Amino acid sequence: MFSSLLVANRGEIAIRIIRAARELGVKTYAIYTSVDKNALHVKLADEAIELEEFNDQPGYLDIDQIFAICNRLNIESVHPGYGFLSESEMFAKKLIAEGIVYVGPPPEVIELLGNKVKSRDLARRVGLTVPPGSDIIRNENHANREARRIGYPILVKAVYGGGGMGIQKAENAKELHPAIASASAQAEAAFGRGEVFLEKFLEHPRHIEFQIIADNYGKVVHLGERECSIQRRNQKLLEEAPSTVISHDERKRIGRLVCKLARRVKYRNAGTVEFLLKDSNILFNEVNPRIQVEHPVTEMLTGKDIVKEQIRIAKGEHLSFKQSDIKFRGHAMELRINAEDPLLDFRPTPGRVRKFTAPGGPQVRFDTAIYEGFTIPDCYDSLIGKLIVADETREEAIVRAKMALKELSILGFATNIPFFEELFNDEKFKSGDISIKFIEERNILEKLKKRICLQASALFAVGMRKNETNLPDQSNQWRMKGRLDAIRRDY
């Protein structure tokens, strides 16, 4: 096994990787920026190195600086986690060129699959269905011609990058070129590449993804699918497995094709193949050549430690299981707990953790990097924890998740915990009838606001009956704001 591993990331995924590496007997190194000097991944690693920060290069994205640290400390391997440099073929290529092992796919595979137009073509060749789409848009005439062929409404999508960024919708020809300009500018800012292509817009599809893992000797295994349809602003909030709409035969068919795709590109390590499902048609979307935020759902369902397997494969070991070893047990869910306020359209709410109590019990897991006294910085993603639960059935998993939410206490700022409580009350969600526009379709946020206001009003009424009349004698609007603020603090 490796003598050392540097985790080129932060937050809960850095901790997840550190724990896996240490269980394998590997010395771990953390990197951190000034705002993260008290972060938990810094405390848990065997050694931690502070990154210098420059205005033109955020620390966790500074390839040259991370590379210099690896050389100075004779680091044997690097795990990029997700986000930051996890899909940078330049980063992987530079490490490998100097004999440092990159825990992830080969750089040429990252580069190939990072191009969504090329990955669509590869998917089509192995038998997967793709939505109608275009090549990279060259000019206005090309865009107009392709849009007419595909048919409105269409999506303008960044060729490179992901995470819901660089995507714009055009309902008609008048909206097409502003959408192209906007998506291209977003892509350039986020990924350094402004190329875009067109793809047929699907009205309210479901989001399905298949977990794959491959070793260096041609063995590829899929670990089933995850349903990721509960989203806000094209970013996932809840993932579960298995999907309620994928049959056993469909799982086998798609699983066989994603493994074929992985073998075709000589894939290695862990990855995810994403699909959109509409009217019983499962359509290829993209490949994410890295560990996913939601990998614990699959770990709960299969009992396989994906991160440990990543490290073993990077070391040159054979995949420790075959396809026939994969058994799906019950139902698992992951709730992304974010420092954001669902009453204010999920606005980020960084702040100091005044109190934190994690839930427990059978098949309950909470992956997080927070602790009491830690201050959530305002310069990174709002994800602060992942609540993962499993049980024999989906109905029982929902009940377990609701009970775990009651135990979970994070005070000091607003979180999206109340959102999940409202979601689990929705009859369509409980029946599994969902799509990527579920939150908007079902007015979940409006229902949440109404419930919070009713609760606040009830609390205020109780206080009045007890003659607790020390609220300032101002307008009803001020008092409602006070009640809502009190409810948020209680959450």
DRENMAR-694380 format. One record per atom (N, C-alpha, C): residue in three letters; x, y, z. Coordinates in steps of 0.2 Angstrom, whole numbers, plus 5000, padded with zeros to 4 digits. Layout:
N
ALAXYZ...
END
This chain:
491
MET500449945000MET500050005000MET500450065000PHE500150124998PHE500550184998PHE500850205005SER501450235005SER501650265011SER501350325013SER501150365008SER500850435009SER500350455004LEU499850495006LEU499350515002LEU499150585004LEU499150634999LEU498950705000LEU498250714997VAL497750745001VAL497050754999VAL497050824997ALA496950834990ALA496950894987ALA496150924987ASN495950934993ASN495250954994ASN495150975001ARG494450985003ARG494351015010ARG493650985012GLY493351005017GLY492750985019GLY492650915021GLU491950895020GLU491850825022GLU492150765017ILE492250785011ILE492550735007ILE493350725008ALA493650775011ALA494350775013ALA494350725019ILE493850735024ILE493850695029ILE493750615028ARG493250615023ARG493050545021ARG493650505018ILE494050545014ILE494650515011ILE495250495016ILE495350545021ILE495850535026ILE495650475030ARG495050465032ARG494850405036ARG494950345032ALA494750345026ALA494850285022ALA495650265021ALA496050315020ALA496750305019ALA497050285025ARG496850305031ARG497150285037ARG496950215039GLU496350195037GLU496150125038GLU496550075034LEU496850105029LEU497250065025LEU498050065027GLY498150105032GLY498850115034GLY499250165031VAL498950215027VAL499250265023VAL499350325027LYS499950355028LYS499950425031LYS499650475026THR499250525030THR498850575026THR499150645027TYR499150685022TYR499250755022TYR498650795019ALA498550845023ALA498050895021ALA498350955019ILE497950995014ILE498151065013ILE497551105015TYR497751165016TYR497151215018TYR497351285017THR496851325016THR496951395015THR496851435022SER496951495023SER496951535029SER496251525032VAL495651525029VAL495051525032VAL494851455034ASP495251405032ASP495151335034ASP495651315039LYS496051355043LYS496551335047LYS496351295053ASN495651305055ASN495351275060ASN494951215058ALA494951205052ALA494451155049ALA494651085051LEU494151035051LEU494250975054LEU494750925050HIS494750935043HIS495150895039HIS495950915041VAL496050975043VAL496750995045VAL496850955052LYS496450955056LYS496550925063LYS496650845062LEU496250815057LEU496250735057LEU496850715053ALA497150745048ALA497650725044ALA498350715049ASP498750675047ASP499350665050ASP499850725050GLU499850765044GLU500150825043GLU499750875039ALA499750935040ALA499350985036ALA499851045034ILE499751065028ILE500151115025ILE499751175023GLU499851235025GLU499451295023GLU499651315016LEU499151335012LEU499251355005LEU499351435005GLU499851455001GLU499851525000GLU499251544995GLU498951604996GLU498451624992GLU498651684988PHE498451684981PHE498551744977PHE497851754974ASN497751824972ASN497151844970ASN496951804963ASP497451794959ASP497251764953ASP497251684953GLN497351654959GLN497351584959GLN497151554966PRO496451544967PRO496251514974PRO496651454976GLY496851444982GLY497351394985GLY497151324982TYR496551304983TYR496451234981TYR496451214974LEU496451274970LEU496551264963LEU497251274960ASP497751284965ASP498351304963ASP498751244961ILE498751224955ILE499151164953ILE499851164955ASP500251214953ASP500951224954ASP501151214961GLN500751254966GLN500851254973GLN500751184976ILE500251154974ILE500051084977ILE500651034974PHE500851044968PHE501350994965PHE501951014969ALA502151074970ALA502751084974ALA502751054981ILE502151054984ILE502151024991ILE502250954990CYS501950924985CYS502050844984CYS502750834983ASN503150874979ASN503850854978ASN504250864985ARG504150924988ARG504550934994ARG504450885000LEU503850855000LEU503750805005LEU503750735003ASN503950724997ASN503950654994ASN503350624994ILE502750654993ILE502150624993ILE502050574987GLU501850514989GLU501750454984GLU501150464980SER500550484983SER499950484979SER499550544981VAL499050564977VAL498650614978VAL497850594976HIS497450614981HIS496750604979HIS496350674979PRO496050684973PRO495750754972PRO495050764975GLY494750704977GLY494050714979GLY493550734974TYR493050774975TYR492650804970TYR492650884970GLY492450914964GLY492550984964GLY493251004963PHE493451064963PHE494151094963PHE494551064957LEU495051024958LEU495450994953LEU495250924951SER494750894953SER494550824952SER494450804945GLU494250854940GLU494150844933GLU494650884929SER495250894932SER495850934928SER496350884926GLU496250874919GLU496750824916GLU497450854917MET497550914917MET498250944918MET498550934925PHE498150934930PHE498350914937PHE498550844937ALA498150794934ALA498350724934ALA498950714930LYS498950744924LYS499550734920LYS500250754923LYS500150814926LYS500750844929LYS501050794935LEU500550774939LEU500750724945LEU501050664942ILE500750634937ILE500950564934ILE501650574931ALA501750634928ALA502450644924ALA502950644929GLU502850654935GLU503350664940GLU503350594945GLY502950544943GLY502950484947GLY502550484953ILE502050534953ILE501650534959ILE500950504956VAL500650464960VAL500050424958VAL499450464959TYR499050474954TYR498450504954TYR497850454956VAL497550464961VAL496950424963VAL496350444959GLY496250424953GLY495750434948GLY495850414942PRO495450424937PRO495550404930PRO496150434927PRO496450394921PRO496950424917PRO496850494915PRO497350544914PRO497150604912PRO496850614905GLU497050564900GLU496750564894GLU496050544894VAL495850504899VAL495150484899VAL494750544902ILE495050584907ILE494750644910ILE494550694904GLU495150704900GLU495050744895GLU494550724890LEU494550664888LEU494050644883LEU493350644885LEU493150624892LEU492550624894LEU492250694897GLY492750744898GLY492650804899GLY492350844894ASN492350824888ASN492050854882ASN491450814881LYS490850854882LYS490250824882LYS489950804875VAL490250834870VAL490050814863VAL490350754861LYS491050744863LYS491350674862LYS491050624866SER490850634872SER490650584876SER489950564874ARG489550604871ARG488850584868ARG488950544863ASP489450554858ASP489650514853ASP489850444855LEU490250444860LEU490550374862LEU489950334865ALA489450364869ALA488950334872ALA488450304866ARG488350344861ARG487950314856ARG488250254853ARG488950254852ARG489250194849ARG489150134853VAL489150134859VAL489050074863VAL488350054864GLY487850094861GLY487150074862GLY486750114866LEU487050164870LEU486650204874LEU486250254870THR485650274872THR485250324868THR485450394871VAL485550444866VAL485650514868VAL485150554866PRO484950614869PRO484450664867PRO484750694860PRO484250714856PRO484450754850PRO484950814852GLY485450824848GLY485950874850GLY486350894844SER486850944845SER487250964840SER488050954842ASP488450974837ASP489150974838ASP489251044842ILE489951054843ILE490151124846ILE489851174841ILE489551224844ILE489251284840ILE489851324837ARG489851334830ARG490351374827ARG490251444826ASN489551464824ASN489351534823ASN488651534823GLU488351594822GLU487651604823GLU487251564818ASN487451564811ASN487151524806ASN487151444808HIS487651424811HIS487651354813HIS487151344819ALA487151384823ALA486751384829ALA485951384827ASN485851424822ASN485151434820ASN484951364816ARG485351344812ARG485251284808ARG485151224813GLU485551214818GLU485551154822GLU484851164827ALA484751224829ALA484151234833ALA483551214829ARG483451234823ARG482851214819ARG482851134818ARG483351104817ARG483351034816ARG483150994823ILE483451024829ILE483250984835ILE482551004837GLY482351064836GLY481751084838GLY481751114845TYR481351174846TYR481351214852TYR480851174857PRO480851184863PRO481451224867PRO482051184867ILE482651214868ILE483251184868ILE483651204874LEU484151174876LEU484651194881LEU485351204877VAL485651264879VAL486251284877VAL486751254883LYS487251214882LYS487651184887LYS488351194886ALA488751204891ALA489451204891ALA489751134889VAL490151134884VAL490551074882VAL490951044887TYR491251094891TYR491651074897TYR491351094903GLY491551054909GLY491251074915GLY490651034917GLY490351064923GLY489751024925GLY489451064931GLY489151024936GLY488851054942GLY488251104941GLY487951094935GLY487351134933GLY487551204931MET488251214930MET488451284927MET488551284920GLY488451344917GLY488551344909GLY487951314906ILE487351324908ILE486751294905ILE486151344905GLN485951364899GLN485351404898GLN484851374893LYS484251394894LYS483651374890LYS483451424885ALA483251404879ALA483051444874ALA482351414872GLU481851454872GLU481151434870GLU481051444863ASN481351494860ASN481251504853ASN481951544850ALA481851554844ALA482451584840ALA482651654843LYS482251694845LYS482351754848LYS482851744855GLU482751694858GLU483051684865GLU483751644863LEU483851614857LEU484351574856LEU485051604857HIS485151664854HIS485851694854HIS486051724861PRO485551754864PRO485651774871PRO485851714876ALA485551664875ALA485651604879ALA486351574877ILE486551574871ILE487251554869ILE487751604873ALA487651664872ALA488151714875ALA488151704883SER487651694886SER487651684893SER487951624895ALA487751564892ALA488051504894ALA488751504892SER489051534887SER489751534885SER490151574890ALA489851634892ALA490151674897ALA490251634904GLN489651604906GLN489751564912GLN490251504912ALA490251474906ALA490751424905ALA491451444906GLU491551504902GLU492251534902GLU492451554909ALA492051584913ALA492151604920ALA492251544924ALA491851494924ALA491951434928ALA492451384926PHE492551374920PHE492951314918PHE493551334913GLY493551404911GLY494151424907GLY494051404900ARG493451374898ARG493251354891ARG492551384890GLY492451414884GLY491751444883GLY491351404878GLU491651354875GLU491251314870GLU490551294872VAL490051294868VAL489451264870VAL489151224864PHE488651184866PHE488251144861PHE487551144862LEU487151124858LEU486451124859LEU486151054860GLU485651054864GLU485350984866GLU484550994867LYS484150944865LYS483450954865LYS483250964873PHE482851004875PHE482651014881PHE482050964883LEU482150934888LEU481650884891LEU481250914896GLU480650904896GLU480150934901GLU480150894907HIS480350914912HIS480350884919HIS480550804919PRO481150794917PRO481350724917PRO481650704924ARG481750644925ARG482050624931ARG482850614929HIS483250624935HIS483950614934HIS484150554938ILE484450504933ILE484750444936ILE485450434934GLU485850404939GLU486550394937GLU486750324939PHE487250294936PHE487550234937PHE488250244940GLN488450204945GLN489050204948GLN489450154945ILE490050164942ILE490550114940ILE491150124943ILE491550064943ILE492250064946ILE492650014942ALA493250034940ALA493649984935ALA494349984938ASP494649924937ASP495349924939ASP495849924933ASN496449914934ASN496949924928ASN497049864924TYR496549814925TYR496649754921TYR496049734917GLY495649784916GLY495049774911GLY494449754915LYS494449744921LYS493849724925LYS493449794926VAL492749794924VAL492349844926VAL491749824929VAL491449854934VAL490849834938VAL490449894939HIS489749884938HIS489349944940HIS489049924947LEU488849974951LEU488549964957LEU487849994958GLY487549984952GLY486850004952GLY486750074951GLU486150104951GLU485950164950GLU485750204956ARG485750274955ARG485550314960ARG485050364957GLU484450384961GLU484050434958GLU484150494962CYS484250554957CYS484550614960CYS484050674957SER483450664957SER482950704954SER482750764958ILE482850764965ILE482650814969ILE483250864969GLN483150924966GLN483650974964GLN483351044965ARG483851094966ARG483751164966ARG484251194962ARG484051234957ARG484551264953ARG485051214949ASN484751164947ASN485151104944ASN485651074948GLN485651084955GLN486051054959GLN485651004964LYS485950944966LYS485550894969LYS485550914977LEU484950894979LEU484850904986LEU484750834990LEU484450784986LEU484250724989LEU484450664984GLU484750614986GLU484850554981GLU484650494985GLU484450444981GLU484250384984GLU484350324979ALA484350264982ALA484450204978ALA484150144981PRO483850104977PRO483750104970PRO483250154968SER483250174961SER482650214959SER482050174959THR481450214960THR480850174960THR480550164953VAL480950184947VAL480650174941VAL481150134936ILE481650104939ILE482150064935ILE482049994937SER481849954932SER481649884933SER482349844934HIS482249784936HIS482849734937HIS483149724930ASP482749714925ASP483049704918ASP483349764915GLU483049824917GLU483349884914GLU483949904918ARG484049884924ARG484649894928ARG485249854925LYS485049794923LYS485549744920LYS485749774913ARG485249794909ARG485449824902ARG485849884902ILE485649934906ILE486049994906ILE486649984910GLY486749944915GLY487349924918GLY487849894914ARG487549844909ARG488049814905ARG488349864900LEU487849914898LEU488149964893LEU488650014896VAL488450034902VAL488950084905VAL489650054906CYS489649984908CYS490249954908CYS490649944902LYS490249934896LYS490549934890LYS490849994888LEU490450054889LEU490750124888LEU491450134892ALA491450104898ALA492050114902ALA492650074899ARG492450014897ARG493049974894ARG493250004887ARG492750034883ARG492950064877ARG493450124878VAL493350164883VAL493850224884VAL494450204889LYS494450134891LYS494950114895LYS494950154902TYR494350154905TYR494250194911TYR494550154917ARG494850194922ARG495050164928ARG494850204934ASN494750164939ASN494550194946ASN493750214946ALA493550254950ALA492850264951ALA492550314946GLY491950314944GLY491650364940GLY490850354940THR490550404937THR489750404937THR489550414930VAL489050374927VAL488750394921VAL488050414922GLU487950474920GLU487250514921GLU486750504916PHE486150504917PHE485650494912PHE485050544914LEU484650554909LEU483950584910LEU483450534908LEU482950534912LEU482350484911LEU481750514909LYS481450504903LYS480850544901LYS480450494897ASP479750484899ASP479350434896ASP479650364895SER479950344900SER480250274900SER480850274896ASN481050324893ASN481750324889ASN482250354893ILE482850314894ILE483350334898ILE483950354893LEU484050424894LEU484450454889LEU485150474892PHE485750464889PHE486350474891PHE486450554892ASN486750574898ASN486950644899ASN487650664899GLU488050624903GLU488750644904GLU489050594908VAL489750594908VAL490150544913VAL490550594918ASN490450584924ASN490850614929ASN491450574931PRO492050594929PRO492650544930PRO492950564937ARG492650544942ARG492850564949ARG492350534954ILE492550534961ILE492050514966ILE491450564966GLN490850544967GLN490350594968GLN490150604975VAL489850664976VAL489550684983VAL489150624985GLU488750594981GLU488250554984GLU488450474984HIS489150464983HIS489350394984HIS489150354990PRO489050384996PRO488850355001PRO488150315001VAL487750334996VAL487050304995VAL487250234992THR487650234988THR487850164985THR488250124990GLU488650154994GLU489050114999GLU488550085004MET488050125006MET487450095010MET487150035007LEU486950045000LEU486549994997LEU486949924996THR487649934994THR488049874992THR488449854997GLY488649895002GLY489149875007GLY489849875005LYS489949914999LYS490649914997LYS490949984998ASP491549995000ASP491850055002ASP492250074996ILE491850124992ILE492150154986ILE492750184986VAL492850224992VAL493550264992VAL494150224994LYS494050174998LYS494550124999LYS494750084992GLU494250064989GLU494350034982GLU494650074977GLN494550144977GLN494950194973GLN495650184975ILE495850194981ILE496550194983ILE496850124981ARG496550074983ARG496850004981ARG496950004973ILE496450024969ILE496550014962ILE497150064960ALA497150124963ALA497750164961ALA498450134963LYS498450094968LYS499050064970LYS499250004965GLY498749984961GLY498849934956GLY498549864958GLU498149864963GLU497749804965GLU497149784961HIS497049724960HIS496449704956HIS495749724960LEU495249744956LEU494649754959LEU494449694964SER494249714970SER494149654975SER493449624975PHE493049644970PHE492449604969PHE492249604961LYS491749554960LYS491549554953LYS490849574952GLN490549574946GLN489849594946GLN489349554950SER489449484950SER489049444953SER489049454961ASP489549484963ASP489649494970ASP489149554973ILE488949594968ILE488549654970ILE487849634971LYS487649644978LYS486949634980LYS486649694982PHE486049714980PHE485749774983PHE485249764988ARG485349794994ARG485049775000ARG484649835002GLY483949825002GLY483449875004GLY483449945000HIS483450005004HIS483450065001HIS483850115005ALA484150155001ALA484650205005ALA484450275002MET484550325006MET484450395005MET485050445007GLU485150495004GLU485650545006GLU485350615006LEU485350645011LEU485050715012LEU485650765012ARG485750815008ARG486350855008ARG486150915013ILE486450915018ILE486250975023ILE486751035021ASN486451085020ASN486751145018ASN486651205022ALA487151245023ALA487051315026ALA486751365022GLU486051355021GLU485751395017GLU484951405019ASP484651455018ASP483951465020ASP483451455015PRO483051395016PRO482551385011PRO481951435011LEU481851475016LEU481351525016LEU481551585012LEU482251585010LEU482451645006LEU482751615000ASP482451564997ASP482651534990ASP483351504991PHE483451474997PHE484151434998PHE484751484998ARG484651545000ARG485151595001ARG485751565006PRO486351565004PRO486851545008PRO486851575015THR487051545021THR486951575027THR487651555031PRO488251565029PRO488751545033PRO488751575040GLY489151545045GLY489151575051GLY489451525056ARG489451535062ARG489751495068ARG489351445070VAL489551385071VAL489151325074VAL489151335081ARG488551355084ARG488451365091ARG488351295094LYS487951255091LYS487851185094LYS487751135088PHE488051075089PHE487951025084PHE487850955088THR487350925086THR487250855088THR487050815082ALA487450765081ALA487350715075ALA486850665077PRO486450635072PRO486050585073PRO486350515074GLY486050465076GLY486350395077GLY485850345076GLY486050285077GLY485550225076GLY485750185071PRO485450125070PRO485550075065PRO485550105058GLN486050095054GLN486050125047GLN485950195046VAL486250235050VAL486250305050VAL486950335050ARG487050375045ARG487750395044ARG487750475043PHE488150515046PHE488250585045PHE488950605043ASP489050615037ASP489750635035ASP489750715035THR490250735039THR490250815040THR490950835042ALA491050895041ALA491650925043ALA491550985048ILE490950985051ILE490851035056ILE490951015063TYR491051055068TYR491051045075TYR490851105078GLU490651105085GLU490451165088GLU491051215089GLY490851275087GLY491351325087GLY491651335081PHE491551295076PHE491851305069PHE491451355065THR491751395062THR491451445058THR491451425050ILE490851425048ILE490751405040ILE490951465036PRO491451455032PRO491651515028PRO491151535022ASP491251595020ASP490751615015ASP491051605008CYS491651575007CYS491951575000CYS491951504997TYR491551455000TYR491551394997TYR490851364997ASP490751304994ASP490051284993ASP489751275000SER489051285000SER488651285006SER488551215010LEU488751165006LEU488751095009LEU489051085016ILE488751065021ILE489051065028ILE488950985030GLY488550945027GLY488550875030GLY488050835025LYS488150775026LYS487750725022LYS487450675027LEU486750675027LEU486450625031LEU486250565027ILE486450515028ILE486350455024ILE486050395029VAL485450375026VAL485050325030VAL484950265025ALA484750205028ALA484550145024ALA484050105028ASP483650075025ASP483150025028ASP482949975023GLU482449925025GLU482249875021GLU481849905015THR481449955015THR481049975010THR481150055010ARG480850085004ARG480950155003ARG480450195009GLU479950165010GLU479450195015GLU479850195022GLU480150135024GLU480550135030GLU481150185030ALA481450185024ALA482050235024ALA481750305025ILE481250325022ILE480950395024ILE480850405031VAL480550355034VAL480350365041VAL481050365045ARG481550325044ARG482150335047ARG482450405046ALA482450425040ALA482750495038ALA482350545042LYS481750545043LYS481350595047LYS481550585054MET481650525057MET481850525064MET482550545065ALA482950535060ALA483650565060ALA483650635060LEU483250665056LEU483250745056LEU483050775062LYS482550735066LYS482350755073LYS482950765078GLU483450715077GLU484050715081GLU484550755079LEU484550775073LEU485150815070LEU484950895072SER485450925076SER485350985078SER486051025076ILE485851085072ILE486451125070ILE486151195071LEU486451235076LEU486251295078LEU486751345077GLY486551405075GLY487051465074GLY486851495067PHE486551465063PHE486351495056PHE485751445053ALA485451475048ALA484851435045ALA485151375041THR484851325041THR485051265037THR484451245033ASN484551195028ASN483951175024ASN483551115027ILE483751105034ILE483351045037ILE482651055037PRO482351115038PRO481551115037PRO481351095030PHE481751115025PHE481551095018PHE481351015018PHE481850975020PHE481750905020PHE481150885024GLU481050915030GLU480450895033GLU479850905029GLU479750965026GLU479250975021GLU479150925016LEU479750915013LEU479750865007LEU479450795009PHE479650775015PHE479450705017PHE478750705019ASN478350765019ASN477650765020ASN477250765014ASP477650765008ASP477250775002ASP477050704999GLU476450694997GLU476150634995GLU476550604989LYS476650654984LYS476950624978LYS477650604979PHE478050644983PHE478650614985PHE478650544988LYS478250534993LYS478150474996LYS478050414991SER477650434986SER477450384981SER478050374976GLY478550414976GLY479050414971GLY478950444964ASP478450484964ASP478250524958ASP478650584958ILE479250584955ILE479650644956ILE479950664949SER480250724949SER480650744943SER481150804945ILE481550824941ILE482050874942ILE481750944944LYS481050954942LYS480751014944LYS480251004949PHE480350954953PHE479850934959PHE479750984964ILE480251024966ILE480151074971ILE479751124968GLU479851144962GLU479351204959GLU478651174958GLU478651114955GLU477951084953GLU477551084959ARG477851064965ARG477451044971ARG477451104976ASN477751164974ASN477751224978ASN477951204985ILE478551164985ILE478751144992ILE478951204996LEU479351254993LEU479551314997LEU478951355000GLU478451364995GLU477851394998GLU477551365003LYS477451295003LYS477151255008LYS477551265015LEU478251265014LEU478651265020LEU478551335023LYS478551395019LYS478451455022LYS477751465026LYS477251435023LYS476651435026LYS476651395033ARG476951335033ARG477051295039ARG477451335044ILE477951365042ILE478351405047ILE478051465050CYS477651495046CYS477251555048CYS476751535053LEU476351475052LEU475851455056LEU476151425063GLN476751395062GLN477051375069GLN477251435073ALA477551485069ALA477751545073ALA477151585076SER476651585072SER476051615075SER475751585081ALA475751515081ALA475551475087ALA476051485093LEU476651495092LEU477151505097LEU476951575100PHE476851625096PHE476751695098PHE476051695102ALA475551655100ALA474951655103ALA474951625110VAL475451575111VAL475551535117VAL475851595122GLY476351625119GLY476651675123GLY476251735125MET475751755121MET475251805123MET474751775129ARG474551715128ARG474151685134ARG474551685140LYS475151675140LYS475551675146LYS475751745148ASN475451795145ASN475651865147ASN476351885145GLU476651845140GLU477351865139GLU477351915133THR477251975135THR477052035131THR477652075130ASN478252055130ASN478852095130ASN479152105123LEU478752085118LEU478952105111LEU478852175110PRO479252215106PRO479152285105PRO478452295102ASP478152345103ASP477452365101ASP477552395094GLN477752355089GLN477752385082GLN477252345078SER477352355071SER476852335066SER476852255066ASN476352225064ASN476252155063ASN476852125059GLN477052165054GLN477552145049GLN478252135053TRP478352175058TRP478952165062TRP478952105066ARG478352095069ARG478252035074ARG478251975070MET478051975063MET478051915059MET478851895058LYS479151945056LYS479951935055LYS480251905061GLY480051935067GLY480351905073GLY480151835075ARG479551815073ARG479351745074ARG479751705069LEU479751725063LEU480151685058LEU480851675060ASP481151735062ASP481851725065ASP481951675070ALA481451685075ALA481451635081ALA481451565078ILE481051545074ILE480951485071ILE481551455068ARG481851505064ARG482551485060ARG483051465066ARG483051505071ARG483551495076ARG483451425079ASP482851405080ASP482651345083ASP482851285079TYR482851295072TYR483051245068TYR483851245068
END
